Amino acid sequence: MVASIHKPTLLQRLWRFVEGFDGPLAFAVFMLACAGLLIMYSSGFDHGTRFVDHGRNMLIAGAIMFVVAQIPPPKLMAWAVPVYTIGVILLIAVALFGITKKGARRWVNLGVVIQPSEILKIALPLMLAAWFQKREGQLRSYDFAVALLILGVPVGLIMKQPDLGTALLVLAAGLAVIFFAGLKWRWILPPFVLGGCGIVALVVLEPSLCAANMDWHILHEYQRQRVCTLLDPARDPLGKGFHIIQGMIAIGSGGFWGKGFMQGTQTHLEFIPERTTDFIFAAFGEEFGFAGGLFLISCYFFLIYRALIIAMQAPTLFSRLLAASMAMIFFTYTFVNMGMVSGILPVVGVPLPFVSYGGTAMVTLGLALGILMSIAKSKQLVQT
């Protein structure tokens, strides 16, 4: 008698693709996506198809996350060197014959116009994690020096464009990998001490430095203006300080509970510049108040916390370092965006994850989530 063969149903076959996904991480992203759609409908109400396009971008990011989550970490590591190399070559191409818009050369035309610096947000931590994985158990100072070189080349090329916001994100992701790989504190403390002294000196000397319009050499003129505006937005309230002032007014006017959905006057009277992109947190704070802002911050905190838990439980050094760098990407996006809107950081082009409008950033975030899901799935496979 021939035993019958059980054929899996369509639902069972589909379940295999999502089995192992990290539920808490997916829930945090879902809550942020709902908040993003809600405020995008309000802030982009008179912005044409912004709401529909934002929903489409989220679906694309979700599809990318789903596909990348099916790729096991060893295959991701195999792509590290080719993807990093292509990214650096494209950055060099940008420096040689890139497209200039608004005084910045950040794009290159390869049949389609692309921004290579976005590739490095994922390619750089991928490369560094693979570098340290191959040297696991025998790390020397030389290995960290090479890692800093791997980090410094793309960051330098991106800052040359200039693109301070993207350079900051790439730098943070790369430094996270190097730090968690075991970089000694004697290498970490001196730059932090020097940076702290520089910030203190800048605050003390700000009136003379900014008023005299001195050339700071290491910064472009627009970057110098952003720093001066951060330290004293009222010096040019209708010009360079307008963004910061209006953002703080919107957040403050929301009070504890906010003015209510679709009731934000600063938002709908168009006092908030870039209210659907970089300054969408100001629009959210105006309509949903301190309580809404606290909810949003809690969701981001849980997202980053969950990403770090995935990193701690990852089965290999490569997976641990890569997951930790993805957590740093989410943290840097969130902290820099909320900081610049609140007036504690200079204004740079960094969107709020899953809330701000933008296709390129959403693709990057989808890749980061897919990598985290892939690592979470590999952990469960190892355990079973």
Legacy VTK file of the C-alpha trace (Angstrom):
# vtk DataFile Version 3.0
C-alpha trace
ASCII
DATASET POLYDATA
POINTS 384 float
0.000 0.000 0.000
1.483 3.348 -1.092
1.385 6.042 1.578
-0.287 9.255 0.530
1.967 12.278 0.167
0.740 15.380 1.916
0.862 18.327 -0.455
1.172 21.709 1.310
-1.580 24.196 0.685
-0.960 27.587 -0.914
-1.266 29.262 2.494
1.333 26.907 3.966
3.740 27.613 1.105
3.315 31.356 1.517
3.770 31.045 5.281
7.253 29.612 4.734
8.361 32.965 3.308
7.223 34.977 6.338
7.988 32.331 8.975
10.798 33.594 11.153
10.034 37.281 10.596
10.515 39.247 13.787
6.979 40.110 14.922
7.824 42.936 17.375
10.011 44.640 14.778
7.266 44.376 12.161
4.732 45.789 14.640
6.901 48.833 15.413
7.321 49.554 11.703
3.587 49.101 11.122
2.752 51.666 13.813
5.231 54.153 12.352
3.847 53.582 8.863
0.299 54.274 10.100
1.465 57.481 11.796
3.291 58.463 8.613
0.237 57.936 6.419
-1.945 59.863 8.872
0.238 62.979 9.005
1.062 62.757 5.284
-2.655 62.958 4.495
-2.885 66.120 6.583
0.376 67.879 5.714
0.230 66.857 2.050
-3.493 67.570 1.650
-2.858 70.348 -0.891
0.336 68.766 -2.241
-1.169 66.900 -5.187
-0.601 63.151 -4.976
1.840 63.166 -2.048
-0.347 60.894 0.105
-0.880 58.334 -2.664
2.786 58.424 -3.671
3.832 57.994 -0.043
1.648 54.898 0.236
3.159 53.550 -2.981
6.686 54.152 -1.651
5.787 52.237 1.504
4.541 49.286 -0.548
7.771 49.305 -2.582
9.830 49.381 0.628
7.736 46.513 2.003
8.334 44.457 -1.149
12.084 45.130 -0.949
12.092 44.125 2.716
10.269 40.876 1.878
12.710 39.954 -0.910
15.874 40.827 1.052
14.557 38.903 4.081
14.707 35.689 1.986
18.465 36.106 1.406
20.530 34.358 4.096
23.345 36.381 5.735
26.163 34.316 4.091
24.915 35.400 0.648
24.663 38.997 1.839
28.302 38.769 2.935
29.294 37.449 -0.507
27.904 40.631 -2.069
29.771 42.978 0.274
32.921 43.600 -1.793
31.191 43.951 -5.216
28.475 46.310 -3.909
30.966 48.449 -1.967
33.338 48.643 -4.952
30.551 49.642 -7.335
29.359 52.277 -4.868
32.823 53.867 -4.538
33.356 53.816 -8.326
30.022 55.592 -8.789
31.013 58.205 -6.167
34.219 58.846 -8.124
32.117 59.145 -11.289
29.967 61.748 -9.517
33.093 63.735 -8.600
34.341 63.628 -12.226
31.209 64.147 -14.317
28.222 64.166 -11.979
25.066 66.235 -12.326
24.971 69.458 -10.302
21.716 70.690 -8.769
21.383 73.621 -6.353
25.148 73.892 -5.991
25.706 70.217 -5.103
27.054 67.461 -7.355
25.383 64.311 -6.023
23.915 62.519 -9.038
25.200 60.645 -12.068
23.377 59.745 -15.281
23.671 56.049 -16.210
20.636 56.007 -18.447
18.725 56.804 -15.298
19.782 59.462 -12.810
20.916 57.884 -9.518
22.429 59.141 -6.260
25.309 56.736 -5.494
25.744 57.969 -1.929
22.488 56.206 -1.020
24.056 52.870 -1.965
26.819 53.371 0.606
24.333 53.612 3.502
23.961 49.831 3.180
27.095 48.860 1.235
29.569 50.346 3.742
28.326 48.525 6.880
27.991 45.379 4.749
31.640 45.687 3.702
32.927 46.445 7.197
30.959 43.595 8.762
32.384 41.186 6.163
35.913 42.541 6.803
35.716 41.869 10.536
34.041 38.471 10.040
37.023 37.261 8.004
39.375 38.375 10.784
37.355 37.071 13.699
39.549 35.949 16.578
42.718 37.607 15.291
41.904 41.315 15.234
44.854 43.699 15.400
45.261 47.468 15.283
46.089 47.094 11.585
42.623 45.645 10.903
40.911 48.625 12.539
43.149 51.027 10.593
42.087 49.360 7.320
38.462 49.520 8.453
38.806 53.277 9.066
40.246 53.627 5.558
37.324 51.657 4.110
35.055 54.064 5.986
36.954 57.252 5.185
37.054 56.931 1.381
33.271 57.044 0.709
32.591 59.504 3.557
35.209 61.881 2.137
33.779 61.601 -1.383
30.239 62.247 -0.112
31.303 65.301 1.909
33.056 66.637 -1.201
29.743 66.706 -3.122
28.785 68.300 -0.589
26.149 66.227 1.230
26.628 66.542 4.984
23.395 64.719 5.886
24.168 61.547 3.909
27.831 61.653 4.994
26.670 61.727 8.615
24.406 58.705 8.102
27.115 56.692 6.324
29.692 57.671 8.958
27.410 56.654 11.839
26.618 53.255 10.296
30.301 52.569 9.636
31.480 53.690 13.072
28.843 51.463 14.677
30.364 48.404 12.975
33.903 49.376 14.002
32.837 50.093 17.592
30.951 46.831 18.070
33.833 44.920 16.476
35.860 45.821 19.567
37.575 49.154 18.949
39.544 50.101 22.069
38.458 53.123 24.116
41.845 54.826 23.742
41.006 55.212 20.061
37.465 56.426 20.761
37.881 59.002 23.541
40.328 61.483 21.913
38.056 62.338 18.934
35.078 62.755 21.292
37.066 65.018 23.639
38.347 67.119 20.739
34.840 67.321 19.264
33.381 68.402 22.609
36.052 71.083 23.029
35.347 72.286 19.492
31.622 72.592 20.188
32.254 74.526 23.423
34.672 76.848 21.637
32.170 77.375 18.831
29.400 78.337 21.254
31.695 80.750 23.127
33.141 82.351 19.992
29.913 82.256 17.933
29.128 85.995 18.031
32.521 87.006 16.642
32.852 84.110 14.178
29.399 84.479 12.652
29.154 88.264 12.765
32.510 88.683 11.053
31.578 86.224 8.276
34.935 84.537 8.689
36.009 81.751 6.347
36.019 78.469 8.296
37.912 76.631 5.494
36.754 73.119 6.442
33.071 74.005 5.915
31.255 75.213 2.825
29.564 78.585 3.054
26.054 77.111 3.344
27.255 74.758 6.108
28.774 77.680 8.018
25.473 79.539 7.716
23.587 76.522 9.060
25.813 76.330 12.127
25.453 80.071 12.780
21.686 79.846 12.285
21.479 76.942 14.758
23.309 78.955 17.419
21.172 82.055 16.818
18.099 81.540 14.577
16.891 85.091 15.298
19.853 86.582 13.427
17.917 86.019 10.177
14.306 85.159 11.161
12.833 85.585 7.677
15.725 83.967 5.861
18.059 81.221 6.992
16.511 80.989 10.475
12.940 80.692 9.179
12.929 76.867 9.076
14.070 76.386 12.660
11.881 79.155 14.111
8.704 77.961 12.398
9.410 74.347 13.335
9.768 75.247 17.011
6.649 77.437 16.888
4.625 74.568 15.374
5.811 72.027 17.945
5.267 74.438 20.849
1.815 75.512 19.672
0.619 71.904 19.721
0.665 71.838 23.515
0.156 68.495 25.229
-2.638 66.990 23.123
-2.170 68.946 19.888
-4.580 70.998 17.808
-6.166 67.935 16.259
-5.975 66.076 12.958
-6.120 68.490 9.972
-6.241 71.443 12.388
-2.595 72.553 12.278
-2.522 76.236 11.381
1.251 76.453 10.923
1.027 73.430 8.652
-1.951 74.361 6.510
-1.093 78.045 6.238
2.285 76.874 4.861
4.465 78.460 7.528
6.368 75.167 7.929
8.815 74.727 5.035
9.204 71.173 3.691
6.281 70.071 5.827
5.946 66.700 4.046
9.660 65.869 4.045
12.368 67.081 6.435
10.052 69.061 8.757
7.138 66.640 8.952
7.822 66.083 12.675
6.905 69.735 13.276
3.574 69.163 11.524
3.010 66.006 13.577
3.849 67.807 16.822
1.459 70.639 16.026
-1.519 68.367 15.324
-0.880 65.637 17.903
1.056 67.563 20.543
3.504 66.299 23.130
1.511 63.074 23.555
1.757 62.304 19.844
5.444 63.139 19.769
6.036 60.865 22.756
4.173 58.056 20.990
6.334 58.509 17.902
9.552 58.572 19.932
8.429 55.433 21.799
7.869 53.603 18.509
11.355 54.561 17.299
12.872 53.584 20.627
11.245 50.158 20.439
12.311 49.743 16.788
15.956 50.488 17.632
15.803 48.374 20.801
14.415 45.426 18.851
17.108 45.802 16.181
19.773 45.680 18.908
18.151 42.562 20.397
18.357 40.910 16.964
22.030 41.930 16.818
22.743 40.435 20.262
21.086 37.138 19.360
22.608 36.832 15.866
24.557 33.594 15.303
27.677 35.060 13.599
29.928 38.093 14.023
28.956 39.326 10.548
25.263 39.205 11.419
25.778 40.897 14.791
27.784 43.777 13.341
25.433 44.242 10.390
22.304 44.259 12.560
23.902 46.730 14.985
24.743 49.074 12.095
21.141 48.883 10.841
20.009 49.907 14.339
22.432 52.843 14.170
20.998 53.888 10.801
17.494 54.081 12.303
18.820 55.949 15.345
20.766 58.488 13.285
17.853 59.152 10.916
15.509 59.714 13.861
17.814 61.691 16.153
19.129 64.024 13.450
15.695 64.736 11.980
13.999 65.407 15.320
17.036 67.352 16.513
17.117 69.713 13.551
13.352 70.305 13.685
13.572 71.023 17.424
16.479 73.430 17.009
19.234 71.419 18.714
21.047 70.366 15.494
21.812 72.140 12.202
19.312 71.703 9.382
20.446 68.877 7.094
18.526 66.823 4.569
17.663 63.794 6.718
14.085 62.431 6.585
12.112 60.934 9.471
11.977 57.132 8.915
8.661 55.809 7.536
7.024 59.208 8.100
8.708 61.684 5.737
7.942 61.665 2.019
10.724 60.333 -0.193
11.249 57.331 -2.425
15.031 56.892 -2.165
15.096 57.011 1.634
12.176 54.585 1.805
14.068 52.093 -0.396
17.108 52.354 1.907
14.926 51.781 4.968
13.282 48.792 3.271
16.724 47.297 2.628
17.731 47.849 6.261
14.552 46.173 7.509
15.017 43.274 5.112
18.544 42.710 6.415
17.276 42.690 10.010
14.514 40.233 9.115
17.024 38.009 7.323
19.267 37.948 10.398
16.279 37.232 12.661
15.260 34.312 10.437
18.809 32.911 10.389
18.833 32.973 14.206
15.669 30.872 14.337
17.023 28.416 11.761
20.177 27.929 13.821
18.122 27.355 16.972
15.918 24.733 15.279
LINES 1 385
384 0 1 2 3 4 5 6 7 8 9 10 11 12 13 14 15 16 17 18 19 20 21 22 23 24 25 26 27 28 29 30 31 32 33 34 35 36 37 38 39 40 41 42 43 44 45 46 47 48 49 50 51 52 53 54 55 56 57 58 59 60 61 62 63 64 65 66 67 68 69 70 71 72 73 74 75 76 77 78 79 80 81 82 83 84 85 86 87 88 89 90 91 92 93 94 95 96 97 98 99 100 101 102 103 104 105 106 107 108 109 110 111 112 113 114 115 116 117 118 119 120 121 122 123 124 125 126 127 128 129 130 131 132 133 134 135 136 137 138 139 140 141 142 143 144 145 146 147 148 149 150 151 152 153 154 155 156 157 158 159 160 161 162 163 164 165 166 167 168 169 170 171 172 173 174 175 176 177 178 179 180 181 182 183 184 185 186 187 188 189 190 191 192 193 194 195 196 197 198 199 200 201 202 203 204 205 206 207 208 209 210 211 212 213 214 215 216 217 218 219 220 221 222 223 224 225 226 227 228 229 230 231 232 233 234 235 236 237 238 239 240 241 242 243 244 245 246 247 248 249 250 251 252 253 254 255 256 257 258 259 260 261 262 263 264 265 266 267 268 269 270 271 272 273 274 275 276 277 278 279 280 281 282 283 284 285 286 287 288 289 290 291 292 293 294 295 296 297 298 299 300 301 302 303 304 305 306 307 308 309 310 311 312 313 314 315 316 317 318 319 320 321 322 323 324 325 326 327 328 329 330 331 332 333 334 335 336 337 338 339 340 341 342 343 344 345 346 347 348 349 350 351 352 353 354 355 356 357 358 359 360 361 362 363 364 365 366 367 368 369 370 371 372 373 374 375 376 377 378 379 380 381 382 383
